[in-house]
Amino acid sequence: MQIDLTGQNVLVTGASRGIGAAIARALAASGARVCIHYGIQKAASERLAAQIGNGAFAVGANLADRQSCISLWEQVEQRCGAVHALVNNAGVALESPLDQPTDQWHAAWESTLAINLTATGLLCRSAIAHFQKIGGGRIVNIASRAAFRGDTPDYLAYAASKGGMVALSRSIARGFGKANIKSFVLAPGFTRTEMAQAFIDKYGEGFALNDIALERLTEPSDIAPTVVFLLSGLADHATGTSIDLNAGSYVR
């Protein structure tokens, strides 16, 4: 099956590395023009934009800041005119043991929810308003296995934020389907990224492999094709669904 996304403009958050960068590459390979959002890695994002072509460009924004989220969408809309899809991939996983001082634990909770959930909500809000003007659009929110399976006590905020993304996505699908707006969730498990490397360094790759059913850890390139498929329009009647990509580590 050949998927052609020529003419589509897509904003991918957290696209300077890892899963986001793999998504950007896969979308560009299918013909889409990708806006590569980054937090601090400007040079890497600009290199990626040059590599994938198709008019790709990089835009920086601090997703922990409300006005930066709003400004990010406005910049992309101004640059592209019509924005056809939004992929909310950016996220953080801050370790916060329960025995931390309350101020530290609360700060990690607030930071996690600000980036993983509040920024997603703000960008979805802007996208919906824009999609209503242009006749429709698609949203893919990258949640996590943790939204369904839960996570360890040190990552309660991460699991809670990803669970919120799922509820948000389902609500958008149910509330705006007749406006030709579709919303999907991808729920990866442990994926080999820079964010996961600290875990691998601490516990070893074997520990992570023992948790999955396949012979190797999931790579970012294993996640990206599903995003391309969802943005193609071939799966629109699956709006509201969550797709597990966790190498059989959690089966619902």
URJO-V882019 format. One record per backbone hydrogen bond with DSSP energy under -0.5 kcal/mol. CO is the residue of the C=O (numbers start at 1). NH is the residue of the N-H. E is the energy in kcal/mol with one decimal. If there is no record, write none. Layout:
((CO,NH,E) (CO,NH,E))
//
This chain:
((1,3,-0.6) (2,4,-0.5) (3,5,-0.6) (5,8,-2.3) (8,33,-3.0) (9,84,-2.0) (9,85,-1.4) (10,12,-0.6) (10,35,-3.2) (11,13,-0.5) (11,87,-3.0) (12,15,-0.5) (12,37,-2.4) (17,20,-0.7) (17,21,-1.4) (18,22,-2.0) (19,23,-2.4) (20,24,-2.5) (21,25,-2.3) (22,26,-2.2) (23,27,-2.7) (24,28,-2.3) (25,29,-2.3) (26,30,-0.9) (27,30,-0.6) (27,32,-2.3) (28,31,-1.7) (30,5,-3.7) (31,7,-0.7) (32,34,-0.6) (33,10,-2.7) (34,36,-0.7) (34,57,-1.8) (35,12,-2.4) (35,37,-0.9) (36,59,-2.2) (37,15,-2.3) (38,61,-2.1) (40,42,-1.8) (41,45,-1.8) (42,46,-2.5) (43,47,-2.3) (44,48,-2.2) (45,49,-2.4) (46,50,-2.0) (47,51,-2.2) (48,52,-2.5) (49,53,-1.7) (53,56,-1.6) (57,36,-3.2) (59,38,-1.8) (61,63,-0.9) (62,65,-2.0) (65,69,-1.7) (66,70,-1.9) (67,71,-2.7) (68,72,-2.3) (69,73,-1.7) (70,74,-2.0) (71,75,-2.7) (72,76,-2.2) (73,77,-2.8) (74,78,-2.4) (75,79,-2.1) (76,80,-2.7) (77,81,-2.7) (80,82,-1.4) (82,84,-0.5) (84,138,-1.7) (85,11,-2.2) (86,88,-0.6) (86,140,-2.6) (87,13,-2.5) (87,89,-1.2) (88,142,-2.7) (93,95,-0.5) (97,100,-1.8) (101,104,-0.5) (101,105,-2.5) (102,106,-2.9) (103,107,-2.0) (104,108,-2.2) (105,109,-2.2) (106,110,-2.8) (107,111,-2.4) (108,112,-2.4) (109,113,-2.5) (110,114,-2.2) (111,115,-1.8) (112,116,-2.7) (113,117,-1.8) (113,118,-3.1) (114,119,-2.0) (117,121,-2.6) (118,122,-2.6) (119,123,-2.5) (120,124,-2.5) (121,125,-2.4) (122,126,-2.1) (123,127,-2.7) (124,128,-3.0) (125,129,-1.9) (126,130,-2.0) (127,131,-3.4) (128,132,-2.4) (129,133,-0.9) (130,133,-0.7) (130,134,-1.7) (131,135,-1.3) (131,136,-2.4) (137,182,-2.2) (138,86,-2.2) (139,184,-2.4) (140,88,-2.0) (140,142,-0.6) (141,143,-1.1) (141,186,-2.2) (144,147,-1.6) (145,148,-1.8) (145,149,-3.0) (146,150,-1.1) (152,155,-2.2) (153,156,-0.8) (154,96,-2.8) (155,159,-2.1) (156,160,-2.5) (157,161,-2.6) (158,162,-2.2) (159,163,-2.3) (160,164,-1.9) (161,165,-1.5) (162,166,-1.5) (163,167,-1.9) (164,168,-2.4) (165,169,-2.5) (166,170,-2.4) (167,171,-2.1) (168,172,-2.2) (169,173,-2.4) (170,174,-2.3) (171,175,-2.4) (172,176,-2.2) (173,177,-0.7) (176,179,-1.2) (176,181,-1.7) (177,180,-1.9) (180,137,-1.7) (180,182,-0.5) (182,139,-2.3) (183,240,-3.7) (184,141,-2.7) (185,243,-2.7) (186,143,-2.6) (186,188,-0.5) (187,245,-2.0) (188,145,-2.9) (190,218,-0.8) (191,193,-1.3) (192,220,-0.5) (193,197,-1.1) (194,198,-0.6) (196,199,-0.6) (196,200,-1.9) (197,201,-3.1) (198,202,-1.7) (199,203,-3.0) (199,204,-0.5) (200,204,-2.4) (204,207,-0.6) (204,208,-1.0) (205,209,-2.5) (206,210,-2.0) (208,211,-1.2) (209,212,-1.4) (218,192,-3.0) (219,222,-2.0) (219,223,-0.6) (220,223,-1.3) (220,224,-1.7) (221,225,-0.6) (223,226,-1.0) (223,227,-0.9) (224,227,-0.7) (224,228,-1.7) (225,229,-2.3) (226,230,-2.4) (227,231,-2.1) (228,232,-0.6) (229,232,-1.0) (229,234,-0.7) (230,233,-0.7) (233,236,-0.9) (235,238,-2.4) (236,239,-1.6) (238,241,-2.2) (241,185,-2.1) (242,244,-0.5) (243,187,-3.0) (245,189,-1.8) (246,249,-1.6) (247,213,-3.0) (247,214,-0.8) (250,252,-0.5))
//
